[in-house]
């Protein structure tokens, strides 16, 4: 298709490092048009009494501040071009909370608020900012759960199954397209309906 791709390694919690990488990308490939913020850690499991402040700060940095950093770095180029798509990947945990994962639930809820707030300013610049709240998707992260927990989660969804990565990817591709020029600050659950049912 005549496209080129490159991989860059960076610490997304370090704004200066993110800016250096974005500068390298723009120098080699041109202005960044689409930013998908899809980084997270979700291994901080435990009751609140056992939560450690160091892990809380780490989770804030990786799950929430990284999105601020990446948006901050690409923003000038998008504003100058008067076009851009920013898509934040949140979680159903941001809508419902997360049992024994207070930092994960808090940071994913924070992405929703951040996306809505940035969308207000982005609108006049030709930039859309939207958020996808993914449910339980068959990725490496779900392997943190044992088989019984995964089965229980699947039964709680309206579709009675875990989601597939491509089901999230197709929504992201839609939000990155020209077809979504009038969609601003949306929060789209791709959850299989787990947020609709209770046991």
C-alpha positions as CSV (number, residue, x, y, z in Angstrom):
1,X,0.0,0.0,0.0
2,X,3.0,2.3,-0.1
3,X,2.9,2.8,3.7
4,X,5.8,2.9,6.1
5,X,5.9,2.0,9.7
6,X,8.4,2.6,12.5
7,X,8.6,1.5,16.1
8,X,10.0,3.8,18.8
9,X,10.7,3.0,22.4
10,X,9.9,5.6,25.0
11,X,8.8,6.1,28.6
12,X,5.3,7.6,28.2
13,X,5.4,9.0,31.8
14,X,8.2,11.3,30.8
15,X,6.9,14.3,28.8
16,X,10.3,15.4,27.6
17,X,11.0,11.9,26.2
18,X,7.6,11.8,24.5
19,X,8.3,15.1,22.9
20,X,11.7,13.9,21.6
21,X,10.1,10.8,20.1
22,X,7.2,12.8,18.5
23,X,9.8,15.2,17.0
24,X,11.7,12.2,15.6
25,X,8.4,10.8,14.1
26,X,7.4,14.1,12.6
27,X,10.9,14.7,11.1
28,X,10.9,11.3,9.4
29,X,7.2,10.7,8.6
30,X,5.5,14.1,8.9
31,X,2.8,15.5,11.2
32,X,1.0,13.0,13.4
33,X,-2.7,13.0,12.4
34,X,-4.0,10.2,14.6
35,X,-3.1,9.5,18.2
36,X,-4.4,6.4,20.0
37,X,-3.6,6.3,23.7
38,X,-3.7,2.6,24.5
39,X,-1.2,2.1,27.4
40,X,-2.1,0.7,30.8
41,X,-1.0,-1.4,33.7
42,X,-3.6,-3.4,35.5
43,X,-1.6,-5.7,37.8
44,X,-2.2,-3.7,41.0
45,X,-4.6,-6.1,42.5
46,X,-5.6,-6.2,46.2
47,X,-7.8,-4.8,48.9
48,X,-7.6,-1.1,49.7
49,X,-5.8,-1.8,53.0
50,X,-3.0,-3.5,51.1
51,X,-2.6,-0.8,48.4
52,X,0.7,0.9,48.3
53,X,1.2,4.6,47.5
54,X,4.1,3.8,45.2
55,X,2.0,1.6,43.0
56,X,-0.8,4.2,43.0
57,X,1.6,6.8,41.7
58,X,2.9,4.4,39.1
59,X,-0.6,3.6,37.8
60,X,-1.5,7.3,37.6
61,X,1.7,7.9,35.6
62,X,1.2,5.1,33.1
63,X,-2.6,5.0,32.8
64,X,-3.5,8.7,32.9
65,X,-0.5,11.1,32.8
66,X,0.9,9.3,29.7
67,X,-2.3,10.3,27.8
68,X,-1.8,13.9,28.8
69,X,1.9,13.7,27.7
70,X,1.2,12.2,24.3
71,X,-1.7,14.6,23.6
72,X,0.5,17.5,24.7
73,X,3.3,16.4,22.3
74,X,1.1,16.0,19.2
75,X,-1.2,18.9,19.9
76,X,0.8,21.7,18.2
77,X,1.0,19.8,14.9
78,X,-2.7,18.9,14.9
79,X,-3.6,22.5,15.6
80,X,-1.4,23.8,12.9
81,X,-2.8,21.4,10.4
82,X,-6.4,22.0,11.7
83,X,-7.1,18.3,11.6
84,X,-6.5,15.5,14.0
85,X,-8.0,12.4,15.7
86,X,-7.3,11.6,19.4
87,X,-8.7,8.3,20.6
88,X,-8.3,7.3,24.2
89,X,-8.7,3.7,25.2
90,X,-10.4,3.5,28.6
91,X,-12.2,0.6,30.2
92,X,-15.5,-0.6,31.4
93,X,-13.8,-0.2,34.8
94,X,-14.0,3.6,34.2
95,X,-17.8,3.3,34.0
96,X,-18.4,0.7,36.7
97,X,-15.4,0.8,39.0
98,X,-13.0,-2.1,39.4
99,X,-13.1,-4.6,42.3
100,X,-9.8,-4.6,44.2
101,X,-8.3,-2.3,41.5
102,X,-8.9,1.3,42.8
103,X,-6.0,2.8,40.8
104,X,-7.1,1.2,37.6
105,X,-10.7,2.2,38.0
106,X,-9.8,5.8,38.9
107,X,-7.3,6.3,36.1
108,X,-9.7,4.8,33.5
109,X,-12.5,7.1,34.7
110,X,-10.0,9.9,34.5
111,X,-9.5,9.2,30.8
112,X,-13.2,9.8,30.3
113,X,-13.1,13.2,32.0
114,X,-9.9,14.2,30.3
115,X,-11.3,13.2,26.8
116,X,-14.5,15.2,27.3
117,X,-12.6,18.2,28.6
118,X,-10.0,18.2,25.8
119,X,-12.8,17.7,23.2
120,X,-14.3,21.1,24.1
121,X,-11.1,22.9,23.2
122,X,-10.3,20.6,20.3
123,X,-13.5,21.2,18.4
124,X,-12.5,24.7,17.2
125,X,-9.2,23.3,15.9
126,X,-10.6,20.6,13.7
127,X,-9.6,17.9,16.1
128,X,-11.8,15.2,17.5
129,X,-11.3,13.6,20.9
130,X,-13.2,10.5,21.8
131,X,-12.9,7.6,24.2
132,X,-13.5,3.9,23.8
133,X,-14.3,2.0,26.9
134,X,-13.3,-1.6,26.3
135,X,-14.8,-4.5,28.2
136,X,-13.0,-7.8,28.8
137,X,-11.2,-8.5,25.6
138,X,-9.1,-11.6,24.8
139,X,-5.7,-10.0,25.2
140,X,-2.6,-10.8,27.3
141,X,-4.1,-8.6,30.1
142,X,-7.0,-11.0,30.5
143,X,-4.6,-13.8,31.3
144,X,-4.1,-12.2,34.7
145,X,-7.5,-13.7,35.6
146,X,-7.9,-17.4,36.2
147,X,-10.1,-19.5,34.0
148,X,-13.0,-19.5,36.5
149,X,-13.0,-15.7,36.8
150,X,-12.9,-15.4,33.0
151,X,-15.9,-17.7,32.7
152,X,-17.8,-15.7,35.3
153,X,-17.0,-12.5,33.5
154,X,-18.2,-13.9,30.2
155,X,-21.5,-15.0,31.8
156,X,-22.1,-11.4,33.0
157,X,-22.0,-9.9,29.5
158,X,-25.2,-9.7,27.5
159,X,-23.4,-11.6,24.7
160,X,-22.1,-14.3,27.1
161,X,-18.6,-14.2,25.8
162,X,-15.3,-12.3,26.0
163,X,-14.7,-9.7,23.3
164,X,-12.2,-10.0,20.4
165,X,-9.5,-7.4,19.8
166,X,-10.7,-6.7,16.3
167,X,-14.1,-5.7,17.8
168,X,-12.4,-2.8,19.5
169,X,-10.0,-2.1,16.6
170,X,-12.9,-1.6,14.2
171,X,-14.5,1.1,16.5
172,X,-11.1,2.8,16.8
173,X,-10.7,2.8,13.0
174,X,-14.1,4.4,12.6
175,X,-13.3,7.1,15.1
176,X,-10.0,7.8,13.2
177,X,-11.8,8.3,9.9
178,X,-13.3,11.4,8.2
179,X,-16.8,10.0,8.9
180,X,-16.6,11.1,12.5
181,X,-15.9,14.8,12.0
182,X,-19.1,15.7,14.0
183,X,-18.4,13.2,16.9
184,X,-16.7,15.1,19.8
185,X,-16.2,13.9,23.3
186,X,-18.1,10.6,22.9
187,X,-17.7,7.7,25.2
188,X,-18.3,4.5,23.4
189,X,-18.6,1.3,25.4
190,X,-17.3,-1.8,23.5
191,X,-18.2,-4.1,26.4
192,X,-20.5,-6.9,25.2
193,X,-23.1,-5.4,27.5
194,X,-21.3,-6.2,30.8
195,X,-22.1,-2.7,32.0
196,X,-25.9,-3.3,31.4
197,X,-26.4,-6.4,33.5
198,X,-26.0,-7.2,37.2
199,X,-26.1,-10.4,39.1
